[in-house]
Amino acid sequence: MAIAQAPPTDLQKQVLARIDEDEVVRLACDLIRIPSFTTEETPCAEWLGNYLRDQGWRPSSRRSSRGASRRWRASTARAAGAPSC
């Protein structure tokens, strides 16, 4: 039995219209190429932080309590001129 879905909202349509499928594939390929085994995630996190920065976000990082890797978060605050949805 199929589950009925509500039609997308205007905001959802705006977000979906901005997705560049080729960019999503490039991002996934770039991330896959970076080794990121447990406790060795820092290079991947740093790459992703730089990517987000290039997109106008303000990512921040902190060393985990174990000291082994960095934890990143992307603030919802965008840098001046960054695109919005």
Secondary structure as GFF3:
##gff-version 3
##sequence-region A 1 85
A	DSSP	alpha_helix	10	18	.	.	.	ID=ss1
A	DSSP	alpha_helix	21	32	.	.	.	ID=ss2
A	DSSP	alpha_helix	42	54	.	.	.	ID=ss3
A	DSSP	beta_strand	57	63	.	.	.	ID=ss4
A	DSSP	beta_strand	70	78	.	.	.	ID=ss5
###
